[in-house]
Amino acid sequence: MVKIVLRERESVQEAVRRFRKLVERTGLKRELRRRERYEKPSAIKRKAKIRAIRKTKATAMSATK
């Protein structure tokens, strides 16, 4: 849970800006988007495998240059 305490003489706009930065840093927004829909475990594994293949291709391409 993300909490902020208003500072003395802090405007609402500044507090909202601080709150947004805090949410972004904690990864809460990314987590909420990930949980919007259910994803089967097999789909998660497949995506991870594809990501790993792309990563190895990218590192192999950068090593040859």
mmJSON file of the N, C-alpha and C atoms, coordinates in Angstrom:
{"data_MODEL":{"atom_site":{
"group_PDB":["ATOM","ATOM","ATOM","ATOM","ATOM","ATOM","ATOM","ATOM","ATOM","ATOM","ATOM","ATOM","ATOM","ATOM","ATOM","ATOM","ATOM","ATOM","ATOM","ATOM","ATOM","ATOM","ATOM","ATOM","ATOM","ATOM","ATOM","ATOM","ATOM","ATOM","ATOM","ATOM","ATOM","ATOM","ATOM","ATOM","ATOM","ATOM","ATOM","ATOM","ATOM","ATOM","ATOM","ATOM","ATOM","ATOM","ATOM","ATOM","ATOM","ATOM","ATOM","ATOM","ATOM","ATOM","ATOM","ATOM","ATOM","ATOM","ATOM","ATOM","ATOM","ATOM","ATOM","ATOM","ATOM","ATOM","ATOM","ATOM","ATOM","ATOM","ATOM","ATOM","ATOM","ATOM","ATOM","ATOM","ATOM","ATOM","ATOM","ATOM","ATOM","ATOM","ATOM","ATOM","ATOM","ATOM","ATOM","ATOM","ATOM","ATOM","ATOM","ATOM","ATOM","ATOM","ATOM","ATOM","ATOM","ATOM","ATOM","ATOM","ATOM","ATOM","ATOM","ATOM","ATOM","ATOM","ATOM","ATOM","ATOM","ATOM","ATOM","ATOM","ATOM","ATOM","ATOM","ATOM","ATOM","ATOM","ATOM","ATOM","ATOM","ATOM","ATOM","ATOM","ATOM","ATOM","ATOM","ATOM","ATOM","ATOM","ATOM","ATOM","ATOM","ATOM","ATOM","ATOM","ATOM","ATOM","ATOM","ATOM","ATOM","ATOM","ATOM","ATOM","ATOM","ATOM","ATOM","ATOM","ATOM","ATOM","ATOM","ATOM","ATOM","ATOM","ATOM","ATOM","ATOM","ATOM","ATOM","ATOM","ATOM","ATOM","ATOM","ATOM","ATOM","ATOM","ATOM","ATOM","ATOM","ATOM","ATOM","ATOM","ATOM","ATOM","ATOM","ATOM","ATOM","ATOM","ATOM","ATOM","ATOM","ATOM","ATOM","ATOM","ATOM","ATOM","ATOM","ATOM","ATOM","ATOM","ATOM","ATOM","ATOM","ATOM","ATOM"],
"id":[1,2,3,4,5,6,7,8,9,10,11,12,13,14,15,16,17,18,19,20,21,22,23,24,25,26,27,28,29,30,31,32,33,34,35,36,37,38,39,40,41,42,43,44,45,46,47,48,49,50,51,52,53,54,55,56,57,58,59,60,61,62,63,64,65,66,67,68,69,70,71,72,73,74,75,76,77,78,79,80,81,82,83,84,85,86,87,88,89,90,91,92,93,94,95,96,97,98,99,100,101,102,103,104,105,106,107,108,109,110,111,112,113,114,115,116,117,118,119,120,121,122,123,124,125,126,127,128,129,130,131,132,133,134,135,136,137,138,139,140,141,142,143,144,145,146,147,148,149,150,151,152,153,154,155,156,157,158,159,160,161,162,163,164,165,166,167,168,169,170,171,172,173,174,175,176,177,178,179,180,181,182,183,184,185,186,187,188,189,190,191,192,193,194,195],
"type_symbol":["N","C","C","N","C","C","N","C","C","N","C","C","N","C","C","N","C","C","N","C","C","N","C","C","N","C","C","N","C","C","N","C","C","N","C","C","N","C","C","N","C","C","N","C","C","N","C","C","N","C","C","N","C","C","N","C","C","N","C","C","N","C","C","N","C","C","N","C","C","N","C","C","N","C","C","N","C","C","N","C","C","N","C","C","N","C","C","N","C","C","N","C","C","N","C","C","N","C","C","N","C","C","N","C","C","N","C","C","N","C","C","N","C","C","N","C","C","N","C","C","N","C","C","N","C","C","N","C","C","N","C","C","N","C","C","N","C","C","N","C","C","N","C","C","N","C","C","N","C","C","N","C","C","N","C","C","N","C","C","N","C","C","N","C","C","N","C","C","N","C","C","N","C","C","N","C","C","N","C","C","N","C","C","N","C","C","N","C","C","N","C","C","N","C","C"],
"label_atom_id":["N","CA","C","N","CA","C","N","CA","C","N","CA","C","N","CA","C","N","CA","C","N","CA","C","N","CA","C","N","CA","C","N","CA","C","N","CA","C","N","CA","C","N","CA","C","N","CA","C","N","CA","C","N","CA","C","N","CA","C","N","CA","C","N","CA","C","N","CA","C","N","CA","C","N","CA","C","N","CA","C","N","CA","C","N","CA","C","N","CA","C","N","CA","C","N","CA","C","N","CA","C","N","CA","C","N","CA","C","N","CA","C","N","CA","C","N","CA","C","N","CA","C","N","CA","C","N","CA","C","N","CA","C","N","CA","C","N","CA","C","N","CA","C","N","CA","C","N","CA","C","N","CA","C","N","CA","C","N","CA","C","N","CA","C","N","CA","C","N","CA","C","N","CA","C","N","CA","C","N","CA","C","N","CA","C","N","CA","C","N","CA","C","N","CA","C","N","CA","C","N","CA","C","N","CA","C","N","CA","C","N","CA","C","N","CA","C","N","CA","C","N","CA","C","N","CA","C"],
"label_alt_id":[null,null,null,null,null,null,null,null,null,null,null,null,null,null,null,null,null,null,null,null,null,null,null,null,null,null,null,null,null,null,null,null,null,null,null,null,null,null,null,null,null,null,null,null,null,null,null,null,null,null,null,null,null,null,null,null,null,null,null,null,null,null,null,null,null,null,null,null,null,null,null,null,null,null,null,null,null,null,null,null,null,null,null,null,null,null,null,null,null,null,null,null,null,null,null,null,null,null,null,null,null,null,null,null,null,null,null,null,null,null,null,null,null,null,null,null,null,null,null,null,null,null,null,null,null,null,null,null,null,null,null,null,null,null,null,null,null,null,null,null,null,null,null,null,null,null,null,null,null,null,null,null,null,null,null,null,null,null,null,null,null,null,null,null,null,null,null,null,null,null,null,null,null,null,null,null,null,null,null,null,null,null,null,null,null,null,null,null,null,null,null,null,null,null,null],
"label_comp_id":["MET","MET","MET","VAL","VAL","VAL","LYS","LYS","LYS","ILE","ILE","ILE","VAL","VAL","VAL","LEU","LEU","LEU","ARG","ARG","ARG","GLU","GLU","GLU","ARG","ARG","ARG","GLU","GLU","GLU","SER","SER","SER","VAL","VAL","VAL","GLN","GLN","GLN","GLU","GLU","GLU","ALA","ALA","ALA","VAL","VAL","VAL","ARG","ARG","ARG","ARG","ARG","ARG","PHE","PHE","PHE","ARG","ARG","ARG","LYS","LYS","LYS","LEU","LEU","LEU","VAL","VAL","VAL","GLU","GLU","GLU","ARG","ARG","ARG","THR","THR","THR","GLY","GLY","GLY","LEU","LEU","LEU","LYS","LYS","LYS","ARG","ARG","ARG","GLU","GLU","GLU","LEU","LEU","LEU","ARG","ARG","ARG","ARG","ARG","ARG","ARG","ARG","ARG","GLU","GLU","GLU","ARG","ARG","ARG","TYR","TYR","TYR","GLU","GLU","GLU","LYS","LYS","LYS","PRO","PRO","PRO","SER","SER","SER","ALA","ALA","ALA","ILE","ILE","ILE","LYS","LYS","LYS","ARG","ARG","ARG","LYS","LYS","LYS","ALA","ALA","ALA","LYS","LYS","LYS","ILE","ILE","ILE","ARG","ARG","ARG","ALA","ALA","ALA","ILE","ILE","ILE","ARG","ARG","ARG","LYS","LYS","LYS","THR","THR","THR","LYS","LYS","LYS","ALA","ALA","ALA","THR","THR","THR","ALA","ALA","ALA","MET","MET","MET","SER","SER","SER","ALA","ALA","ALA","THR","THR","THR","LYS","LYS","LYS"],
"label_asym_id":["A","A","A","A","A","A","A","A","A","A","A","A","A","A","A","A","A","A","A","A","A","A","A","A","A","A","A","A","A","A","A","A","A","A","A","A","A","A","A","A","A","A","A","A","A","A","A","A","A","A","A","A","A","A","A","A","A","A","A","A","A","A","A","A","A","A","A","A","A","A","A","A","A","A","A","A","A","A","A","A","A","A","A","A","A","A","A","A","A","A","A","A","A","A","A","A","A","A","A","A","A","A","A","A","A","A","A","A","A","A","A","A","A","A","A","A","A","A","A","A","A","A","A","A","A","A","A","A","A","A","A","A","A","A","A","A","A","A","A","A","A","A","A","A","A","A","A","A","A","A","A","A","A","A","A","A","A","A","A","A","A","A","A","A","A","A","A","A","A","A","A","A","A","A","A","A","A","A","A","A","A","A","A","A","A","A","A","A","A","A","A","A","A","A","A"],
"label_entity_id":["1","1","1","1","1","1","1","1","1","1","1","1","1","1","1","1","1","1","1","1","1","1","1","1","1","1","1","1","1","1","1","1","1","1","1","1","1","1","1","1","1","1","1","1","1","1","1","1","1","1","1","1","1","1","1","1","1","1","1","1","1","1","1","1","1","1","1","1","1","1","1","1","1","1","1","1","1","1","1","1","1","1","1","1","1","1","1","1","1","1","1","1","1","1","1","1","1","1","1","1","1","1","1","1","1","1","1","1","1","1","1","1","1","1","1","1","1","1","1","1","1","1","1","1","1","1","1","1","1","1","1","1","1","1","1","1","1","1","1","1","1","1","1","1","1","1","1","1","1","1","1","1","1","1","1","1","1","1","1","1","1","1","1","1","1","1","1","1","1","1","1","1","1","1","1","1","1","1","1","1","1","1","1","1","1","1","1","1","1","1","1","1","1","1","1"],
"label_seq_id":[1,1,1,2,2,2,3,3,3,4,4,4,5,5,5,6,6,6,7,7,7,8,8,8,9,9,9,10,10,10,11,11,11,12,12,12,13,13,13,14,14,14,15,15,15,16,16,16,17,17,17,18,18,18,19,19,19,20,20,20,21,21,21,22,22,22,23,23,23,24,24,24,25,25,25,26,26,26,27,27,27,28,28,28,29,29,29,30,30,30,31,31,31,32,32,32,33,33,33,34,34,34,35,35,35,36,36,36,37,37,37,38,38,38,39,39,39,40,40,40,41,41,41,42,42,42,43,43,43,44,44,44,45,45,45,46,46,46,47,47,47,48,48,48,49,49,49,50,50,50,51,51,51,52,52,52,53,53,53,54,54,54,55,55,55,56,56,56,57,57,57,58,58,58,59,59,59,60,60,60,61,61,61,62,62,62,63,63,63,64,64,64,65,65,65],
"pdbx_PDB_ins_code":[null,null,null,null,null,null,null,null,null,null,null,null,null,null,null,null,null,null,null,null,null,null,null,null,null,null,null,null,null,null,null,null,null,null,null,null,null,null,null,null,null,null,null,null,null,null,null,null,null,null,null,null,null,null,null,null,null,null,null,null,null,null,null,null,null,null,null,null,null,null,null,null,null,null,null,null,null,null,null,null,null,null,null,null,null,null,null,null,null,null,null,null,null,null,null,null,null,null,null,null,null,null,null,null,null,null,null,null,null,null,null,null,null,null,null,null,null,null,null,null,null,null,null,null,null,null,null,null,null,null,null,null,null,null,null,null,null,null,null,null,null,null,null,null,null,null,null,null,null,null,null,null,null,null,null,null,null,null,null,null,null,null,null,null,null,null,null,null,null,null,null,null,null,null,null,null,null,null,null,null,null,null,null,null,null,null,null,null,null,null,null,null,null,null,null],
"Cartn_x":[0.831,0.0,0.882,0.515,1.294,0.608,1.371,0.829,1.761,1.176,1.983,1.356,2.187,1.733,1.965,0.928,1.063,2.054,2.947,3.913,3.264,3.905,3.373,3.451,2.356,2.23,2.449,2.165,2.301,0.96,1.006,-0.229,-0.682,-1.943,-2.506,-1.816,-1.505,-0.842,0.528,1.26,2.578,2.432,1.431,1.212,0.816,-0.026,-0.431,0.773,1.616,2.824,3.743,3.913,4.728,4.121,2.798,2.1,2.298,2.159,2.342,3.755,4.74,6.126,6.331,5.743,5.876,5.235,4.047,3.364,4.191,4.779,5.597,6.838,7.481,8.694,8.42,7.289,6.992,6.528,6.161,5.721,4.268,3.525,2.129,1.28,1.53,0.759,0.968,2.208,2.535,1.854,1.855,1.231,-0.281,-0.915,-2.356,-2.703,-1.924,-2.174,-1.976,-0.986,-0.724,-1.88,-2.524,-3.601,-4.983,-5.057,-6.356,-7.084,-6.345,-6.949,-6.158,-6.859,-6.193,-5.393,-4.198,-3.347,-2.962,-3.17,-2.877,-1.371,-1.003,0.412,1.191,0.554,1.249,1.548,0.648,0.879,2.012,2.078,3.161,4.499,4.564,5.81,6.212,5.226,5.504,6.07,5.481,5.979,7.395,7.657,8.991,10.02,9.636,10.54,10.848,9.815,9.998,10.89,10.666,11.483,12.946,13.187,14.554,15.229,14.492,15.048,15.422,14.533,14.823,16.041,16.152,17.277,18.594,18.617,19.848,20.203,19.194,19.452,20.017,19.466,19.938,21.377,21.718,23.084,24.038,23.576,24.435,24.684,23.679,23.83,24.778,24.67,25.529,26.971,27.156,28.509,29.233,28.505,29.139,29.507,28.915,29.211,30.46],
"Cartn_y":[-1.169,0.0,1.241,2.197,3.421,4.51,5.155,6.239,7.43,8.615,9.815,10.691,11.437,12.371,13.767,14.586,15.946,16.711,17.398,18.226,19.569,20.251,21.551,22.519,23.193,24.169,23.558,22.283,21.62,21.679,22.065,22.148,20.743,20.648,19.361,18.867,19.778,19.386,18.761,19.337,18.787,17.411,17.252,15.965,14.901,15.26,14.305,13.936,14.881,14.608,13.643,13.886,12.979,11.585,11.521,10.242,9.467,10.125,9.46,8.908,9.693,9.221,7.995,8.032,6.916,5.658,5.798,4.653,4.087,4.961,4.519,3.769,4.295,3.657,2.297,2.143,0.877,-0.199,0.19,-0.787,-1.189,-0.434,-0.758,-0.686,0.308,0.479,-0.71,-1.135,-2.279,-3.554,-3.713,-4.891,-4.9,-3.753,-3.669,-4.017,-3.521,-3.836,-5.328,-5.921,-7.345,-8.184,-7.726,-8.488,-8.19,-7.352,-7.014,-8.248,-9.122,-10.341,-11.548,-12.679,-13.915,-14.443,-14.878,-15.464,-16.874,-17.817,-19.2,-19.379,-20.296,-20.535,-20.929,-21.675,-22.067,-20.844,-19.872,-18.651,-17.832,-17.809,-17.096,-17.728,-19.062,-19.766,-19.517,-19.54,-19.312,-17.908,-16.914,-15.542,-15.418,-16.077,-16.027,-16.675,-17.764,-18.446,-17.558,-16.93,-16.026,-14.857,-14.306,-13.196,-13.605,-14.825,-15.314,-15.496,-16.002,-16.186,-14.844,-13.872,-12.532,-11.916,-12.125,-11.565,-12.174,-13.496,-14.13,-13.711,-13.524,-13.041,-11.63,-10.789,-9.408,-9.35,-10.175,-10.153,-10.749,-11.749,-12.346,-11.349,-10.589,-9.594,-8.468,-8.035,-6.954,-7.443,-8.731,-9.273,-9.381,-9.586,-9.726,-8.39,-7.307,-5.988,-5.389],
"Cartn_z":[0.0,0.0,0.0,-0.812,-0.931,-0.126,0.745,1.555,1.462,1.455,1.567,2.647,3.309,4.327,3.778,3.839,3.335,4.193,3.52,4.227,4.565,5.461,5.848,4.663,4.394,3.31,1.92,1.769,0.471,-0.256,-1.526,-2.291,-2.692,-3.069,-3.475,-4.743,-5.655,-6.902,-6.626,-5.701,-5.357,-4.715,-3.863,-3.199,-4.21,-5.173,-6.209,-7.058,-7.393,-8.17,-7.422,-6.104,-5.287,-5.23,-5.112,-5.064,-6.36,-7.498,-8.795,-8.942,-8.537,-8.616,-7.724,-6.544,-5.611,-6.173,-6.758,-7.36,-8.501,-9.313,-10.445,-9.953,-8.92,-8.397,-7.777,-7.122,-6.463,-7.442,-8.661,-9.65,-9.48,-8.713,-8.442,-9.71,-10.532,-11.764,-12.708,-12.833,-13.683,-13.169,-11.86,-11.249,-11.478,-11.355,-11.589,-13.033,-13.964,-15.37,-15.639,-14.988,-15.169,-14.642,-13.598,-12.974,-13.547,-14.573,-15.158,-15.667,-16.312,-16.862,-16.386,-16.271,-15.886,-17.064,-16.782,-17.82,-17.372,-18.258,-17.92,-17.677,-16.79,-16.519,-17.778,-18.672,-19.902,-20.771,-20.782,-21.548,-20.933,-19.618,-18.933,-19.28,-19.249,-19.583,-21.025,-21.928,-23.343,-23.57,-22.917,-23.047,-22.497,-21.376,-20.779,-21.707,-22.342,-23.261,-24.467,-25.021,-26.166,-25.774,-24.573,-24.088,-23.965,-23.468,-23.307,-24.664,-25.639,-26.983,-27.585,-27.459,-27.994,-27.315,-26.014,-25.264,-25.733,-25.924,-26.376,-27.792,-28.648,-30.008,-29.98,-29.13,-29.038,-28.538,-27.542,-27.026,-28.047,-28.811,-29.83,-30.968,-31.311,-32.382,-31.94,-30.688,-30.205,-30.024,-29.762,-29.58,-30.915,-32.007,-33.306,-33.929,-33.452,-34.022,-33.484],
"occupancy":[1.0,1.0,1.0,1.0,1.0,1.0,1.0,1.0,1.0,1.0,1.0,1.0,1.0,1.0,1.0,1.0,1.0,1.0,1.0,1.0,1.0,1.0,1.0,1.0,1.0,1.0,1.0,1.0,1.0,1.0,1.0,1.0,1.0,1.0,1.0,1.0,1.0,1.0,1.0,1.0,1.0,1.0,1.0,1.0,1.0,1.0,1.0,1.0,1.0,1.0,1.0,1.0,1.0,1.0,1.0,1.0,1.0,1.0,1.0,1.0,1.0,1.0,1.0,1.0,1.0,1.0,1.0,1.0,1.0,1.0,1.0,1.0,1.0,1.0,1.0,1.0,1.0,1.0,1.0,1.0,1.0,1.0,1.0,1.0,1.0,1.0,1.0,1.0,1.0,1.0,1.0,1.0,1.0,1.0,1.0,1.0,1.0,1.0,1.0,1.0,1.0,1.0,1.0,1.0,1.0,1.0,1.0,1.0,1.0,1.0,1.0,1.0,1.0,1.0,1.0,1.0,1.0,1.0,1.0,1.0,1.0,1.0,1.0,1.0,1.0,1.0,1.0,1.0,1.0,1.0,1.0,1.0,1.0,1.0,1.0,1.0,1.0,1.0,1.0,1.0,1.0,1.0,1.0,1.0,1.0,1.0,1.0,1.0,1.0,1.0,1.0,1.0,1.0,1.0,1.0,1.0,1.0,1.0,1.0,1.0,1.0,1.0,1.0,1.0,1.0,1.0,1.0,1.0,1.0,1.0,1.0,1.0,1.0,1.0,1.0,1.0,1.0,1.0,1.0,1.0,1.0,1.0,1.0,1.0,1.0,1.0,1.0,1.0,1.0,1.0,1.0,1.0,1.0,1.0,1.0],
"B_iso_or_equiv":[0.0,0.0,0.0,0.0,0.0,0.0,0.0,0.0,0.0,0.0,0.0,0.0,0.0,0.0,0.0,0.0,0.0,0.0,0.0,0.0,0.0,0.0,0.0,0.0,0.0,0.0,0.0,0.0,0.0,0.0,0.0,0.0,0.0,0.0,0.0,0.0,0.0,0.0,0.0,0.0,0.0,0.0,0.0,0.0,0.0,0.0,0.0,0.0,0.0,0.0,0.0,0.0,0.0,0.0,0.0,0.0,0.0,0.0,0.0,0.0,0.0,0.0,0.0,0.0,0.0,0.0,0.0,0.0,0.0,0.0,0.0,0.0,0.0,0.0,0.0,0.0,0.0,0.0,0.0,0.0,0.0,0.0,0.0,0.0,0.0,0.0,0.0,0.0,0.0,0.0,0.0,0.0,0.0,0.0,0.0,0.0,0.0,0.0,0.0,0.0,0.0,0.0,0.0,0.0,0.0,0.0,0.0,0.0,0.0,0.0,0.0,0.0,0.0,0.0,0.0,0.0,0.0,0.0,0.0,0.0,0.0,0.0,0.0,0.0,0.0,0.0,0.0,0.0,0.0,0.0,0.0,0.0,0.0,0.0,0.0,0.0,0.0,0.0,0.0,0.0,0.0,0.0,0.0,0.0,0.0,0.0,0.0,0.0,0.0,0.0,0.0,0.0,0.0,0.0,0.0,0.0,0.0,0.0,0.0,0.0,0.0,0.0,0.0,0.0,0.0,0.0,0.0,0.0,0.0,0.0,0.0,0.0,0.0,0.0,0.0,0.0,0.0,0.0,0.0,0.0,0.0,0.0,0.0,0.0,0.0,0.0,0.0,0.0,0.0,0.0,0.0,0.0,0.0,0.0,0.0],
"pdbx_formal_charge":[null,null,null,null,null,null,null,null,null,null,null,null,null,null,null,null,null,null,null,null,null,null,null,null,null,null,null,null,null,null,null,null,null,null,null,null,null,null,null,null,null,null,null,null,null,null,null,null,null,null,null,null,null,null,null,null,null,null,null,null,null,null,null,null,null,null,null,null,null,null,null,null,null,null,null,null,null,null,null,null,null,null,null,null,null,null,null,null,null,null,null,null,null,null,null,null,null,null,null,null,null,null,null,null,null,null,null,null,null,null,null,null,null,null,null,null,null,null,null,null,null,null,null,null,null,null,null,null,null,null,null,null,null,null,null,null,null,null,null,null,null,null,null,null,null,null,null,null,null,null,null,null,null,null,null,null,null,null,null,null,null,null,null,null,null,null,null,null,null,null,null,null,null,null,null,null,null,null,null,null,null,null,null,null,null,null,null,null,null,null,null,null,null,null,null],
"auth_seq_id":[1,1,1,2,2,2,3,3,3,4,4,4,5,5,5,6,6,6,7,7,7,8,8,8,9,9,9,10,10,10,11,11,11,12,12,12,13,13,13,14,14,14,15,15,15,16,16,16,17,17,17,18,18,18,19,19,19,20,20,20,21,21,21,22,22,22,23,23,23,24,24,24,25,25,25,26,26,26,27,27,27,28,28,28,29,29,29,30,30,30,31,31,31,32,32,32,33,33,33,34,34,34,35,35,35,36,36,36,37,37,37,38,38,38,39,39,39,40,40,40,41,41,41,42,42,42,43,43,43,44,44,44,45,45,45,46,46,46,47,47,47,48,48,48,49,49,49,50,50,50,51,51,51,52,52,52,53,53,53,54,54,54,55,55,55,56,56,56,57,57,57,58,58,58,59,59,59,60,60,60,61,61,61,62,62,62,63,63,63,64,64,64,65,65,65],
"auth_comp_id":["MET","MET","MET","VAL","VAL","VAL","LYS","LYS","LYS","ILE","ILE","ILE","VAL","VAL","VAL","LEU","LEU","LEU","ARG","ARG","ARG","GLU","GLU","GLU","ARG","ARG","ARG","GLU","GLU","GLU","SER","SER","SER","VAL","VAL","VAL","GLN","GLN","GLN","GLU","GLU","GLU","ALA","ALA","ALA","VAL","VAL","VAL","ARG","ARG","ARG","ARG","ARG","ARG","PHE","PHE","PHE","ARG","ARG","ARG","LYS","LYS","LYS","LEU","LEU","LEU","VAL","VAL","VAL","GLU","GLU","GLU","ARG","ARG","ARG","THR","THR","THR","GLY","GLY","GLY","LEU","LEU","LEU","LYS","LYS","LYS","ARG","ARG","ARG","GLU","GLU","GLU","LEU","LEU","LEU","ARG","ARG","ARG","ARG","ARG","ARG","ARG","ARG","ARG","GLU","GLU","GLU","ARG","ARG","ARG","TYR","TYR","TYR","GLU","GLU","GLU","LYS","LYS","LYS","PRO","PRO","PRO","SER","SER","SER","ALA","ALA","ALA","ILE","ILE","ILE","LYS","LYS","LYS","ARG","ARG","ARG","LYS","LYS","LYS","ALA","ALA","ALA","LYS","LYS","LYS","ILE","ILE","ILE","ARG","ARG","ARG","ALA","ALA","ALA","ILE","ILE","ILE","ARG","ARG","ARG","LYS","LYS","LYS","THR","THR","THR","LYS","LYS","LYS","ALA","ALA","ALA","THR","THR","THR","ALA","ALA","ALA","MET","MET","MET","SER","SER","SER","ALA","ALA","ALA","THR","THR","THR","LYS","LYS","LYS"],
"auth_asym_id":["A","A","A","A","A","A","A","A","A","A","A","A","A","A","A","A","A","A","A","A","A","A","A","A","A","A","A","A","A","A","A","A","A","A","A","A","A","A","A","A","A","A","A","A","A","A","A","A","A","A","A","A","A","A","A","A","A","A","A","A","A","A","A","A","A","A","A","A","A","A","A","A","A","A","A","A","A","A","A","A","A","A","A","A","A","A","A","A","A","A","A","A","A","A","A","A","A","A","A","A","A","A","A","A","A","A","A","A","A","A","A","A","A","A","A","A","A","A","A","A","A","A","A","A","A","A","A","A","A","A","A","A","A","A","A","A","A","A","A","A","A","A","A","A","A","A","A","A","A","A","A","A","A","A","A","A","A","A","A","A","A","A","A","A","A","A","A","A","A","A","A","A","A","A","A","A","A","A","A","A","A","A","A","A","A","A","A","A","A","A","A","A","A","A","A"],
"auth_atom_id":["N","CA","C","N","CA","C","N","CA","C","N","CA","C","N","CA","C","N","CA","C","N","CA","C","N","CA","C","N","CA","C","N","CA","C","N","CA","C","N","CA","C","N","CA","C","N","CA","C","N","CA","C","N","CA","C","N","CA","C","N","CA","C","N","CA","C","N","CA","C","N","CA","C","N","CA","C","N","CA","C","N","CA","C","N","CA","C","N","CA","C","N","CA","C","N","CA","C","N","CA","C","N","CA","C","N","CA","C","N","CA","C","N","CA","C","N","CA","C","N","CA","C","N","CA","C","N","CA","C","N","CA","C","N","CA","C","N","CA","C","N","CA","C","N","CA","C","N","CA","C","N","CA","C","N","CA","C","N","CA","C","N","CA","C","N","CA","C","N","CA","C","N","CA","C","N","CA","C","N","CA","C","N","CA","C","N","CA","C","N","CA","C","N","CA","C","N","CA","C","N","CA","C","N","CA","C","N","CA","C","N","CA","C","N","CA","C","N","CA","C","N","CA","C","N","CA","C"],
"pdbx_PDB_model_num":[1,1,1,1,1,1,1,1,1,1,1,1,1,1,1,1,1,1,1,1,1,1,1,1,1,1,1,1,1,1,1,1,1,1,1,1,1,1,1,1,1,1,1,1,1,1,1,1,1,1,1,1,1,1,1,1,1,1,1,1,1,1,1,1,1,1,1,1,1,1,1,1,1,1,1,1,1,1,1,1,1,1,1,1,1,1,1,1,1,1,1,1,1,1,1,1,1,1,1,1,1,1,1,1,1,1,1,1,1,1,1,1,1,1,1,1,1,1,1,1,1,1,1,1,1,1,1,1,1,1,1,1,1,1,1,1,1,1,1,1,1,1,1,1,1,1,1,1,1,1,1,1,1,1,1,1,1,1,1,1,1,1,1,1,1,1,1,1,1,1,1,1,1,1,1,1,1,1,1,1,1,1,1,1,1,1,1,1,1,1,1,1,1,1,1]
}}}
